């Protein structure tokens, strides 16, 4: 055997061994819905009458969200409660007291010119009389300095980062980059300080955080008077350790709180989902994965069995990567993780179908040569489809926040793990298997020595599915109009995460099982109520906006379960997916679509890239429209499903377009429409088998996953069907029409009939 199979085998073995070690030694973080976490209740303390409103609290929520993201806590829940309270729930937090301290810091950052020392001051409560627009603050050594009014504030800061200086010996420090407006102010401030002699207090610049000087360095002697330090960057130095430097950097980057806050409550809360829902979801995952495995084995025999082993390794690698990165696993994320196992079948199916083609087209084929050619010819389609998904995942991570950012991490891990599974592990196992004497004597056992039922039927009939591309486009347009009508007529039923609602907390005479409470509230007409326990005798119900009659029904239901229940809190709560988070997610999705268009245009042609992205937008609108017509909730779970549809919807189109490109290179004289139809027919077996593999898992989630995952699986099933249709009968016909228009534009003197042919 050649050296490369041995190398692939060693790489596969090392990847599996390392993943197994990580999975056994590093626990994965579970989200609030699976495990519960720490709840911190903050109360705003407005200093002026203008700040004593809900808007100041909403602005504070967004600043806190940025700080939580910087703390590294994934999948938090944060929402306004009442007019002046903020409820923060953090899953799997190691040091909740530290988190409460960081969240509560006002983080008022200012930069001042030092006017001189304040001799005779014993403490800040007894300062020397000072001129207007001056203040006296103690520096790092305890000496009091007279400071001019702030020249710059935290609003002038673009970003801050903790750095460690090994060569200069400065240790940990914080690098601060100013915005364009702050660059001139920083140059002016340092330029005025440079006019004082070395050693003069006036040559110092004071950096003040929460009315405390954290650094007051002297301007370097090389800086000329009135010139200042250009470039808009500086360093905050001091006796920082790594945690202090990182905390300071996140406070500066996160911005100042609009109003001071105070921690009034901190406690442990239970999971938002019950044990029954989690167990049902686990069984759905097992059943769905088993059905998918059986289908792949039935379709591809020994190669299918090896692909199933590789998929198990894929699951292990993905889980280990999530644990190693400290990602938080929620129930929608777990369902998406299980779905990704079904979608990871795609790369294996691509390879096996290409191997079947190679086996059928060669004069004296062998399973080994056909399989090698299959991997080689399928690589470009696998690479293009996965890179487009990675682009979307990366942009979601860098541009979005909260659960959307967490989804980007999970999606990226899944894509990379699937490529390792298909291109390394599956190939290593397949190379070893086809070299055995048994399979050389009996090639039919490999599963690639026959073309398959679907391919045989297409080869006999050779239908021209794209004879009338405008009819397919008309059908797609009609579906879009129908979906848009559902959105306009029925509207979208946004969940509590988007609209806010009502939070009612009870103290009960006896402990209440949260699963019983969820069931009882569902029977009373509140199937979406979120129930959490805190301690032994506290129960919280969070639901949509209620009138007093509905709130009374919830109270009566809880009282019947607990025999006695006292209401201790009844407040309106704001959306946990705030305005800025929704805007960030929308911006990230738009940029992701543009980036995918640019990549696909570079890899294929502009008309193919445009067609693929148009089909993707078509899928998104139809999924949303169907949910509007069905009256299903548009909540955080639906958002996860929609992001999943966006992540893999473009894959089918990329596979078809990759085959169009290959056929065009092989015979450029054939009409584009003919090549497109041939590409569609040749890739149809892969499309059917991939769709079936994913459908088994989604159907299991919908049937056995319980109420929590029914809507999630339904959205993905709709996305799967619509995405499969659009790749064949929206993206490809649109590419044909765009190509036809471009050809007509290049021949302005020709006459074209209504059918689009040139006479």
VMD Tcl script that draws the C-alpha trace (Angstrom):
set ca {
  {0.00 0.00 0.00}
  {1.06 3.60 -0.53}
  {2.18 5.82 2.29}
  {-0.89 8.16 2.19}
  {-3.42 5.55 3.46}
  {-1.16 4.87 6.45}
  {-0.90 8.60 7.17}
  {-4.68 9.03 6.94}
  {-5.14 6.07 9.27}
  {-2.77 7.54 11.85}
  {-4.45 10.95 11.63}
  {-7.88 9.36 12.08}
  {-6.70 7.29 15.03}
  {-5.08 10.32 16.67}
  {-8.20 12.46 16.20}
  {-10.47 9.82 17.70}
  {-8.09 9.09 20.61}
  {-7.71 12.80 21.46}
  {-11.47 13.36 21.23}
  {-12.15 10.37 23.47}
  {-9.69 11.69 26.06}
  {-11.26 15.16 26.03}
  {-14.80 13.75 26.19}
  {-13.93 11.62 29.25}
  {-11.97 14.31 31.12}
  {-13.60 17.66 30.23}
  {-17.27 18.10 31.16}
  {-19.49 19.97 28.72}
  {-21.41 23.01 29.99}
  {-25.17 22.58 29.96}
  {-27.56 25.47 29.41}
  {-30.28 26.86 31.62}
  {-32.89 24.67 29.98}
  {-31.00 21.44 30.77}
  {-29.23 22.17 34.04}
  {-30.30 25.51 35.49}
  {-27.80 28.02 36.79}
  {-27.36 31.22 38.78}
  {-29.95 33.99 38.80}
  {-28.85 37.52 39.63}
  {-31.45 40.26 40.07}
  {-30.11 43.78 39.59}
  {-31.95 47.00 40.39}
  {-31.15 50.29 38.68}
  {-30.47 53.37 40.83}
  {-31.21 56.42 38.64}
  {-29.32 59.57 39.62}
  {-31.58 61.97 37.72}
  {-35.26 62.14 36.93}
  {-34.49 61.69 33.23}
  {-32.96 58.27 33.92}
  {-35.90 57.02 35.99}
  {-37.64 55.30 33.08}
  {-37.67 52.01 31.25}
  {-35.39 53.26 28.47}
  {-32.42 53.67 30.84}
  {-33.00 50.13 32.09}
  {-33.17 48.82 28.51}
  {-29.85 50.52 27.67}
  {-28.36 48.97 30.80}
  {-29.55 45.53 29.65}
  {-27.61 45.85 26.38}
  {-24.41 46.94 28.18}
  {-24.75 44.01 30.57}
  {-25.22 41.65 27.63}
  {-21.87 42.78 26.22}
  {-20.17 42.23 29.58}
  {-21.66 38.74 29.91}
  {-20.39 37.83 26.44}
  {-16.92 39.09 27.43}
  {-17.06 37.03 30.63}
  {-17.26 33.93 28.44}
  {-20.71 32.86 29.65}
  {-22.56 31.38 26.66}
  {-26.33 31.20 26.19}
  {-27.33 33.53 29.07}
  {-30.85 34.86 29.64}
  {-31.16 38.57 30.43}
  {-34.36 40.57 30.51}
  {-35.87 43.66 32.12}
  {-38.34 42.95 34.93}
  {-40.69 45.77 35.79}
  {-39.37 49.29 35.23}
  {-36.15 49.14 37.24}
  {-35.07 45.50 37.65}
  {-32.96 43.25 35.44}
  {-33.01 39.46 35.76}
  {-29.79 37.75 34.62}
  {-29.57 33.95 34.44}
  {-26.13 32.46 33.85}
  {-25.71 28.72 33.17}
  {-22.81 26.78 34.68}
  {-21.08 29.77 36.25}
  {-18.10 28.90 38.44}
  {-17.96 32.11 40.50}
  {-21.37 33.85 40.64}
  {-20.20 36.40 43.23}
  {-17.42 37.55 40.93}
  {-19.89 37.79 38.05}
  {-22.29 39.88 40.14}
  {-19.43 42.22 41.09}
  {-18.33 42.70 37.47}
  {-21.89 43.17 36.21}
  {-22.59 45.77 38.86}
  {-19.55 47.95 38.18}
  {-20.53 51.31 36.71}
  {-17.27 51.37 34.67}
  {-17.16 55.14 34.21}
  {-13.85 55.61 32.38}
  {-12.37 59.11 31.95}
  {-9.02 60.62 30.91}
  {-7.75 63.79 32.63}
  {-4.86 66.23 32.56}
  {-3.12 66.41 35.95}
  {-2.95 69.95 37.31}
  {-0.76 69.16 40.30}
  {-0.66 67.45 43.67}
  {-3.18 68.15 46.42}
  {-0.91 68.44 49.45}
  {-2.54 68.20 52.84}
  {-5.39 65.95 51.84}
  {-5.80 63.03 54.23}
  {-8.67 61.31 52.48}
  {-11.14 61.90 49.70}
  {-13.85 62.84 52.15}
  {-11.79 65.92 53.21}
  {-10.40 67.40 49.97}
  {-8.76 70.77 49.53}
  {-10.96 73.51 48.09}
  {-10.68 73.33 44.33}
  {-11.55 75.47 41.38}
  {-14.65 74.75 39.30}
  {-14.27 71.87 36.80}
  {-11.54 70.30 38.93}
  {-11.56 67.21 41.10}
  {-9.21 65.61 43.60}
  {-8.58 61.86 43.27}
  {-6.02 59.51 44.86}
  {-3.51 57.89 42.49}
  {-2.11 54.36 42.60}
  {0.34 55.19 45.40}
  {-2.21 56.98 47.57}
  {-1.11 60.51 46.67}
  {-3.93 62.90 45.84}
  {-3.88 64.73 42.53}
  {-5.82 67.71 41.24}
  {-7.39 66.78 37.92}
  {-8.89 68.91 35.21}
  {-12.33 68.03 33.89}
  {-12.38 64.90 31.72}
  {-11.00 65.37 28.23}
  {-12.08 61.90 27.03}
  {-14.57 59.29 28.26}
  {-15.26 55.63 27.65}
  {-17.50 56.62 24.71}
  {-14.36 57.68 22.83}
  {-12.86 54.18 23.17}
  {-13.13 51.77 20.23}
  {-11.86 48.64 21.99}
  {-9.58 47.42 24.75}
  {-7.60 44.21 25.10}
  {-5.44 42.60 27.78}
  {-1.84 41.99 26.68}
  {1.24 40.45 28.25}
  {4.63 42.04 27.55}
  {7.33 39.40 27.87}
  {10.19 41.35 26.31}
  {9.65 44.75 27.90}
  {9.00 43.31 31.34}
  {5.86 45.40 31.80}
  {3.80 42.27 32.52}
  {0.06 42.46 32.03}
  {-1.37 45.71 30.69}
  {-4.44 46.89 28.79}
  {-4.19 48.32 25.28}
  {-6.82 50.97 24.51}
  {-7.70 52.03 20.95}
  {-9.70 55.24 20.49}
  {-12.40 55.99 17.98}
  {-11.76 58.58 15.26}
  {-13.27 61.31 17.45}
  {-11.08 60.27 20.38}
  {-7.80 60.25 18.42}
  {-7.65 64.06 18.21}
  {-8.66 64.42 21.85}
  {-5.92 62.01 22.95}
  {-3.29 63.85 20.87}
  {-4.44 67.18 22.33}
  {-4.42 65.87 25.93}
  {-0.94 64.32 25.67}
  {0.33 67.36 23.75}
  {-0.67 69.72 26.58}
  {0.92 67.43 29.16}
  {4.17 67.32 27.11}
  {4.59 71.09 27.62}
  {5.50 70.49 31.28}
  {8.99 69.55 32.42}
  {9.94 65.95 33.15}
  {8.99 65.07 36.73}
  {6.33 67.78 36.91}
  {2.92 66.36 37.93}
  {1.43 68.31 35.03}
  {3.24 65.99 32.59}
  {1.06 63.12 33.78}
  {-2.20 61.91 32.28}
  {-4.64 60.34 34.72}
  {-6.84 57.42 33.65}
  {-9.77 57.20 36.07}
  {-12.19 54.28 36.45}
  {-15.17 54.74 38.75}
  {-13.56 57.84 40.39}
  {-10.34 55.97 41.12}
  {-7.05 56.56 39.33}
  {-5.91 53.23 37.89}
  {-2.94 54.65 35.99}
  {-1.28 58.08 35.75}
  {1.75 57.71 33.48}
  {4.03 60.57 32.43}
  {4.17 61.48 28.78}
  {7.43 60.22 27.26}
  {10.16 62.90 26.81}
  {10.20 62.18 23.07}
  {6.71 63.66 22.69}
  {6.86 67.33 21.60}
  {4.81 70.06 23.22}
  {1.42 70.59 21.52}
  {2.09 67.65 19.17}
  {0.93 64.84 21.39}
  {0.71 61.11 20.74}
  {-0.88 60.31 17.40}
  {-2.25 56.99 16.25}
  {-5.15 56.85 18.71}
  {-3.79 54.14 20.98}
  {-2.41 53.93 24.51}
  {-1.58 51.43 27.25}
  {-2.88 51.23 30.80}
  {-0.10 49.78 32.94}
  {-0.07 48.81 36.59}
  {0.37 45.85 38.90}
  {-2.22 43.75 37.07}
  {-2.43 39.99 37.02}
  {-4.08 38.25 34.06}
  {-7.60 38.19 35.51}
  {-7.49 41.87 36.55}
  {-6.24 42.97 33.13}
  {-8.92 40.94 31.33}
  {-11.65 42.23 33.65}
  {-10.56 45.84 33.08}
  {-10.48 45.30 29.31}
  {-14.01 43.88 29.22}
  {-15.34 46.71 31.40}
  {-13.83 49.30 29.07}
  {-15.00 47.54 25.92}
  {-18.47 46.85 27.29}
  {-18.96 50.52 28.05}
  {-20.27 52.36 31.07}
  {-23.63 51.52 32.58}
  {-26.13 54.31 31.82}
  {-27.24 54.19 35.46}
  {-25.74 52.55 38.56}
  {-27.10 49.12 39.49}
  {-27.21 47.18 42.73}
  {-27.41 43.42 43.21}
  {-30.52 42.78 45.31}
  {-30.81 39.02 44.89}
  {-28.64 36.06 43.91}
  {-29.75 32.45 43.91}
  {-29.65 29.12 42.13}
  {-32.50 28.27 39.75}
  {-33.56 24.96 38.24}
  {-33.75 24.06 34.54}
  {-36.51 25.51 32.38}
  {-37.19 22.07 30.91}
  {-38.23 19.03 32.85}
  {-36.56 15.64 33.05}
  {-39.31 14.11 30.91}
  {-38.61 16.51 28.02}
  {-34.87 15.83 28.21}
  {-35.42 12.06 28.30}
  {-37.82 12.21 25.35}
  {-35.31 14.23 23.35}
  {-32.55 11.73 24.13}
  {-34.72 8.84 22.94}
  {-35.58 10.76 19.79}
  {-31.87 11.24 19.12}
  {-31.15 7.53 19.59}
  {-34.04 6.39 17.39}
  {-33.34 8.93 14.66}
  {-29.64 8.12 14.52}
  {-30.37 4.38 14.43}
  {-32.84 4.78 11.54}
  {-30.37 6.93 9.60}
  {-27.62 4.36 10.13}
  {-29.84 1.50 8.95}
  {-30.80 3.45 5.84}
  {-27.17 4.21 4.94}
  {-26.18 0.57 5.49}
  {-29.09 -0.64 3.32}
  {-28.15 1.80 0.55}
  {-24.36 1.35 0.57}
  {-23.77 -1.99 2.34}
  {-20.21 -2.28 3.74}
  {-19.34 1.30 2.76}
  {-22.50 2.40 4.54}
  {-21.51 0.46 7.66}
  {-18.08 2.14 7.62}
  {-19.75 5.54 7.14}
  {-21.89 4.82 10.20}
  {-18.73 4.18 12.24}
  {-17.28 7.42 10.89}
  {-20.47 9.27 11.87}
  {-20.14 7.95 15.42}
  {-16.59 9.31 15.40}
  {-17.99 12.59 14.07}
  {-20.32 12.80 17.06}
  {-17.42 12.12 19.42}
  {-15.19 14.75 17.77}
  {-17.96 17.38 17.83}
  {-18.77 16.71 21.48}
  {-15.10 16.88 22.44}
  {-14.66 20.16 20.55}
  {-17.67 21.69 22.32}
  {-16.27 20.59 25.69}
  {-12.75 21.82 24.93}
  {-13.98 25.26 23.81}
  {-16.23 25.61 26.85}
  {-19.36 26.01 24.71}
  {-22.76 25.76 26.36}
  {-25.08 23.01 25.13}
  {-28.81 23.79 25.19}
  {-31.69 21.60 24.05}
  {-32.04 23.32 20.64}
  {-28.27 23.09 20.30}
  {-28.43 19.40 21.20}
  {-31.13 18.85 18.60}
  {-29.07 20.74 16.04}
  {-26.08 18.61 17.03}
  {-28.11 15.45 16.39}
  {-29.38 16.88 13.10}
  {-25.79 17.63 12.07}
  {-25.10 13.89 12.35}
  {-27.76 13.34 9.70}
  {-26.40 16.17 7.56}
  {-22.86 14.81 7.90}
  {-24.09 11.86 5.85}
  {-24.04 14.25 2.88}
  {-20.28 14.14 2.30}
  {-20.24 10.33 2.50}
  {-23.16 10.05 0.08}
  {-21.41 12.40 -2.36}
  {-18.31 10.22 -2.35}
  {-20.18 6.93 -2.67}
  {-22.37 8.17 -5.54}
  {-19.30 9.43 -7.43}
  {-17.63 6.07 -6.83}
  {-20.69 4.33 -8.30}
  {-20.45 6.53 -11.38}
  {-16.76 5.72 -11.76}
  {-17.39 1.99 -11.36}
  {-20.11 2.05 -14.02}
  {-18.11 4.14 -16.52}
  {-14.81 2.22 -16.49}
  {-13.99 -0.81 -18.64}
  {-12.37 -2.96 -15.94}
  {-13.14 -1.18 -12.67}
  {-12.20 -2.21 -9.15}
  {-13.81 -0.98 -5.94}
  {-10.49 0.46 -4.85}
  {-9.88 2.55 -7.99}
  {-13.53 3.67 -8.13}
  {-13.46 4.74 -4.50}
  {-10.22 6.69 -4.97}
  {-11.70 8.49 -7.97}
  {-14.92 9.11 -6.03}
  {-13.08 10.88 -3.22}
  {-11.08 12.92 -5.72}
  {-14.05 14.03 -7.82}
  {-16.34 14.76 -4.85}
  {-13.78 16.89 -3.03}
  {-14.59 20.19 -4.78}
  {-18.32 19.91 -4.07}
  {-17.67 18.96 -0.43}
  {-15.20 21.81 0.00}
  {-17.42 24.47 -1.63}
  {-20.57 23.51 0.29}
  {-18.75 23.40 3.62}
  {-16.82 26.63 3.06}
  {-20.04 28.54 2.34}
  {-21.47 27.22 5.61}
  {-18.26 28.10 7.47}
  {-18.49 31.65 6.13}
  {-21.98 31.97 7.59}
  {-20.87 30.42 10.90}
  {-17.87 32.73 11.21}
  {-19.86 35.87 10.49}
  {-22.57 34.85 12.97}
  {-19.86 34.42 15.60}
  {-18.07 37.72 14.96}
  {-21.04 39.98 14.20}
  {-23.85 38.59 16.37}
  {-24.13 37.97 20.10}
  {-26.02 35.82 22.58}
  {-27.62 32.60 21.31}
  {-27.00 33.54 17.66}
  {-23.27 33.76 18.35}
  {-23.42 30.42 20.19}
  {-25.13 28.87 17.20}
  {-22.26 30.07 15.00}
  {-19.83 28.18 17.23}
  {-21.87 24.97 17.13}
  {-22.35 25.22 13.36}
  {-18.66 25.80 12.69}
  {-17.63 22.88 14.88}
  {-20.13 20.62 13.13}
  {-18.88 21.54 9.65}
  {-15.21 20.99 10.48}
  {-15.93 17.71 12.28}
  {-18.00 16.43 9.36}
  {-15.15 17.09 6.94}
  {-12.72 15.21 9.19}
  {-15.24 12.38 9.46}
  {-15.84 12.02 5.71}
  {-12.45 12.87 4.19}
  {-10.19 11.29 6.80}
  {-11.95 8.67 8.91}
  {-14.32 7.28 6.28}
  {-11.54 7.17 3.70}
  {-9.10 5.47 6.08}
  {-11.68 2.79 6.88}
  {-12.70 2.40 3.23}
  {-9.09 2.14 2.00}
  {-8.48 -0.67 4.48}
  {-11.71 -2.48 3.58}
  {-11.40 -2.46 -0.23}
  {-7.86 -3.85 0.03}
  {-9.19 -7.07 1.62}
  {-9.31 -10.15 -0.64}
  {-12.99 -10.82 0.13}
  {-14.13 -7.51 -1.32}
  {-11.86 -7.88 -4.33}
  {-13.55 -11.20 -5.10}
  {-17.08 -9.97 -4.26}
  {-17.22 -6.26 -5.19}
  {-21.03 -6.17 -4.89}
  {-20.63 -6.26 -1.10}
  {-18.97 -2.83 -1.13}
  {-22.17 -1.08 -2.16}
  {-20.50 0.86 -4.99}
  {-20.41 -1.89 -7.64}
  {-23.97 -1.08 -8.75}
  {-25.54 2.20 -9.78}
  {-28.61 2.12 -7.56}
  {-32.36 2.10 -8.24}
  {-32.81 5.86 -8.66}
  {-29.86 6.24 -11.02}
  {-30.96 3.24 -13.13}
  {-34.46 4.69 -13.52}
  {-33.10 8.08 -14.56}
  {-30.66 6.48 -17.00}
  {-33.51 4.58 -18.73}
  {-35.93 7.51 -19.01}
  {-33.51 10.49 -19.17}
  {-36.29 13.04 -18.47}
  {-35.81 16.70 -19.38}
  {-36.92 18.15 -16.05}
  {-35.83 21.67 -16.97}
  {-37.52 21.93 -20.37}
  {-39.71 24.77 -19.09}
  {-37.65 26.63 -16.45}
  {-40.10 29.53 -16.28}
  {-42.86 27.21 -15.10}
  {-40.71 26.12 -12.15}
  {-39.88 29.76 -11.40}
  {-43.59 30.64 -11.57}
  {-44.34 27.88 -9.06}
  {-41.61 29.22 -6.75}
  {-42.95 32.75 -7.12}
  {-46.45 31.54 -6.26}
  {-45.10 29.83 -3.13}
  {-43.34 33.06 -2.16}
  {-46.54 35.08 -2.61}
  {-48.50 32.57 -0.53}
  {-45.87 32.67 2.23}
  {-45.74 36.47 2.20}
  {-49.54 36.54 2.40}
  {-49.38 34.41 5.53}
  {-46.94 36.85 7.12}
  {-49.11 39.84 6.12}
  {-52.53 38.36 6.93}
  {-51.87 36.14 9.94}
  {-48.80 37.91 11.27}
  {-46.04 36.29 13.28}
  {-46.71 34.95 16.77}
  {-43.52 36.12 18.46}
  {-42.54 34.33 21.65}
  {-41.67 35.79 25.03}
  {-38.01 36.11 24.00}
  {-38.99 38.73 21.40}
  {-42.01 40.46 22.97}
  {-41.54 40.12 26.70}
  {-44.37 39.02 28.95}
  {-45.14 38.51 32.62}
  {-43.21 36.92 35.47}
  {-45.02 35.63 38.56}
  {-43.12 34.17 41.52}
  {-44.68 32.14 44.32}
  {-43.63 30.84 47.70}
  {-45.34 27.48 48.20}
  {-46.27 25.64 51.38}
  {-44.91 22.37 49.97}
  {-42.34 21.70 47.22}
  {-43.88 21.55 43.74}
  {-42.53 19.22 41.07}
  {-41.80 21.47 38.06}
  {-42.86 18.77 35.57}
  {-46.29 18.54 37.23}
  {-46.55 22.31 37.17}
  {-45.74 22.46 33.44}
  {-48.33 19.79 32.66}
  {-51.00 21.48 34.80}
  {-50.37 24.89 33.24}
  {-50.49 23.38 29.75}
  {-53.87 21.82 30.57}
  {-55.02 25.23 31.86}
  {-54.24 26.84 28.52}
  {-50.62 27.95 28.93}
  {-48.54 25.40 27.00}
  {-45.60 27.79 26.53}
  {-45.22 28.76 30.16}
  {-41.63 28.53 31.40}
  {-41.49 27.06 34.91}
  {-38.43 27.20 37.16}
  {-37.82 26.28 40.77}
  {-35.57 28.11 43.20}
  {-34.72 26.47 46.48}
  {-37.31 24.09 47.89}
  {-40.42 26.25 48.10}
  {-40.15 28.87 45.36}
  {-41.67 28.59 41.92}
  {-41.43 31.05 39.01}
  {-43.77 31.12 36.02}
  {-42.76 33.14 32.96}
  {-45.24 33.48 30.11}
  {-46.59 35.91 27.51}
  {-48.52 39.06 28.39}
  {-51.49 38.16 30.57}
  {-54.63 39.91 31.69}
  {-55.69 39.71 35.32}
  {-58.11 36.84 34.66}
  {-55.37 34.72 33.07}
  {-52.95 35.55 35.87}
  {-55.58 34.43 38.38}
  {-55.93 31.08 36.54}
  {-52.17 30.52 36.83}
  {-52.27 31.37 40.54}
  {-55.19 28.97 41.13}
  {-53.33 26.20 39.25}
  {-50.18 26.62 41.33}
  {-52.24 26.81 44.53}
  {-53.97 23.53 43.72}
  {-50.60 21.84 43.30}
  {-48.96 23.31 46.40}
  {-52.11 23.54 48.61}
  {-51.03 27.07 49.44}
  {-49.10 29.58 47.32}
  {-48.26 33.18 48.16}
  {-47.45 35.55 45.32}
  {-44.18 37.39 46.06}
  {-43.56 39.00 42.67}
  {-45.76 39.87 39.70}
  {-43.99 42.00 37.10}
  {-43.88 42.65 33.40}
  {-40.65 41.44 31.83}
  {-38.92 42.67 28.72}
  {-37.68 40.52 25.82}
  {-34.57 38.42 26.47}
  {-33.67 38.81 22.78}
  {-33.32 42.58 22.88}
  {-33.46 45.06 20.02}
  {-29.70 45.31 19.60}
  {-29.30 41.51 19.64}
  {-31.99 41.15 16.96}
  {-30.41 43.88 14.86}
  {-26.98 42.29 15.24}
  {-28.35 38.92 14.16}
  {-30.07 40.47 11.13}
  {-26.91 42.32 10.11}
  {-24.87 39.13 10.51}
  {-27.29 37.18 8.30}
  {-27.28 39.84 5.57}
  {-23.47 40.04 5.59}
  {-23.32 36.22 5.53}
  {-25.53 36.12 2.42}
  {-23.37 38.75 0.70}
  {-20.16 36.90 1.64}
  {-21.60 33.61 0.34}
  {-22.58 35.37 -2.90}
  {-19.04 36.71 -3.31}
  {-17.48 33.30 -2.66}
  {-19.84 31.42 -4.96}
  {-19.32 34.03 -7.68}
  {-15.56 33.58 -7.38}
  {-15.81 29.78 -7.42}
  {-18.47 29.46 -10.10}
  {-19.99 32.34 -12.07}
  {-21.99 35.33 -10.96}
  {-25.21 33.83 -12.31}
  {-24.72 30.60 -10.33}
  {-23.81 32.47 -7.14}
  {-26.80 34.78 -7.49}
  {-29.12 31.84 -8.13}
  {-27.90 29.96 -5.04}
  {-28.33 32.95 -2.71}
  {-31.74 33.77 -4.23}
  {-32.87 30.20 -3.56}
  {-31.62 30.51 0.02}
  {-33.68 33.67 0.58}
  {-36.65 31.87 -1.03}
  {-36.33 29.04 1.53}
  {-36.20 31.41 4.50}
  {-39.32 33.35 3.44}
  {-41.33 30.17 2.82}
  {-40.40 28.61 6.19}
  {-41.44 31.81 8.00}
  {-44.63 32.05 5.94}
  {-45.70 28.47 6.67}
  {-45.19 29.07 10.40}
  {-47.34 32.20 10.09}
  {-50.16 30.27 8.42}
  {-49.94 27.48 11.01}
  {-49.92 29.95 13.90}
  {-46.73 28.44 15.32}
  {-44.61 30.52 17.71}
  {-41.59 32.38 16.40}
  {-39.28 32.09 19.40}
  {-35.67 31.28 20.23}
  {-36.12 27.63 19.22}
  {-37.52 28.68 15.84}
  {-34.60 31.09 15.41}
  {-32.19 28.18 15.93}
  {-34.11 26.14 13.34}
  {-34.07 29.00 10.82}
  {-30.33 29.47 11.26}
  {-29.88 25.73 10.67}
  {-31.89 25.97 7.44}
  {-29.69 28.86 6.30}
  {-26.60 26.87 7.21}
  {-27.29 23.88 4.99}
  {-29.83 25.12 2.43}
  {-27.16 26.33 0.04}
  {-25.39 22.93 0.06}
  {-27.76 21.25 -2.44}
  {-27.40 24.14 -4.89}
  {-23.61 24.03 -4.60}
  {-23.55 20.30 -5.42}
  {-25.66 20.80 -8.56}
  {-23.63 23.82 -9.68}
  {-20.38 21.96 -9.12}
  {-21.60 19.28 -11.52}
  {-22.70 21.93 -14.06}
  {-19.20 23.39 -13.95}
  {-17.65 19.95 -14.42}
  {-19.88 19.10 -17.40}
  {-19.16 22.50 -18.96}
  {-15.43 21.90 -18.76}
  {-15.84 18.43 -20.29}
  {-17.87 19.65 -23.30}
  {-18.27 23.42 -23.58}
  {-20.19 23.14 -26.89}
  {-23.35 21.78 -25.29}
  {-26.07 24.30 -24.38}
  {-26.08 25.48 -20.77}
  {-29.66 24.26 -20.26}
  {-28.65 20.75 -21.39}
  {-25.69 20.67 -18.98}
  {-27.90 21.94 -16.16}
  {-30.48 19.20 -16.74}
  {-27.78 16.51 -16.91}
  {-26.22 17.80 -13.70}
  {-29.61 17.69 -12.00}
  {-30.20 14.10 -13.06}
  {-26.70 12.95 -12.07}
  {-26.90 14.50 -8.58}
  {-30.51 13.49 -7.89}
  {-29.57 10.14 -6.24}
  {-27.30 12.00 -3.82}
  {-30.07 14.53 -3.10}
  {-32.61 11.79 -2.38}
  {-30.32 9.77 -0.11}
  {-29.06 12.80 1.81}
  {-32.61 14.08 2.31}
  {-33.78 10.68 3.52}
  {-30.94 10.49 6.05}
  {-31.82 13.87 7.54}
  {-35.59 13.19 7.38}
  {-35.30 10.09 9.60}
  {-33.72 12.09 12.42}
  {-36.11 15.05 12.05}
  {-39.16 12.81 12.01}
  {-37.94 11.07 15.17}
  {-37.46 14.47 16.85}
  {-40.95 15.57 15.80}
  {-42.67 12.35 16.93}
  {-40.70 11.40 20.05}
  {-39.04 14.68 21.08}
  {-41.99 16.05 23.04}
  {-43.68 19.44 22.77}
  {-40.41 21.32 23.16}
  {-38.84 19.99 19.98}
  {-41.94 19.46 17.84}
  {-41.91 22.98 16.38}
  {-38.12 22.86 16.01}
  {-38.24 19.61 14.04}
  {-41.24 20.84 12.03}
  {-39.37 23.98 10.94}
  {-36.38 21.89 9.89}
  {-38.52 19.37 8.01}
  {-40.15 22.21 6.11}
  {-36.72 23.71 5.45}
  {-35.41 20.34 4.26}
  {-38.26 19.83 1.77}
  {-38.24 23.43 0.54}
  {-34.43 23.50 0.32}
  {-34.33 20.28 -1.69}
  {-36.98 21.61 -4.07}
  {-35.39 25.05 -4.46}
  {-31.94 23.68 -5.27}
  {-33.39 21.71 -8.19}
  {-36.33 23.78 -9.35}
  {-35.57 27.33 -8.22}
  {-31.81 27.86 -8.24}
  {-31.12 25.81 -11.40}
  {-34.00 27.21 -13.52}
  {-33.04 30.72 -12.37}
  {-29.47 30.09 -13.51}
  {-30.79 28.95 -16.90}
  {-32.90 32.10 -17.29}
  {-30.03 34.38 -16.24}
  {-27.72 32.62 -18.69}
  {-30.31 33.00 -21.45}
  {-30.70 36.73 -20.76}
  {-26.95 37.23 -20.79}
  {-26.71 35.42 -24.13}
  {-29.50 37.55 -25.59}
  {-27.84 40.72 -24.36}
  {-24.65 39.68 -26.15}
  {-26.63 39.36 -29.42}
  {-28.66 42.59 -29.64}
  {-29.59 42.05 -33.30}
  {-31.23 38.65 -32.85}
  {-34.94 38.01 -32.62}
  {-36.24 35.88 -29.78}
  {-39.61 34.15 -29.68}
  {-41.77 33.77 -26.57}
  {-40.27 30.37 -25.80}
  {-36.82 31.90 -25.54}
  {-35.27 30.17 -28.56}
  {-33.47 32.07 -31.30}
  {-35.04 31.48 -34.73}
}
mol new
graphics top color blue
foreach p $ca { graphics top sphere $p radius 0.5 }
foreach p [lrange $ca 0 end-1] q [lrange $ca 1 end] { graphics top cylinder $p $q radius 0.2 }
display resetview
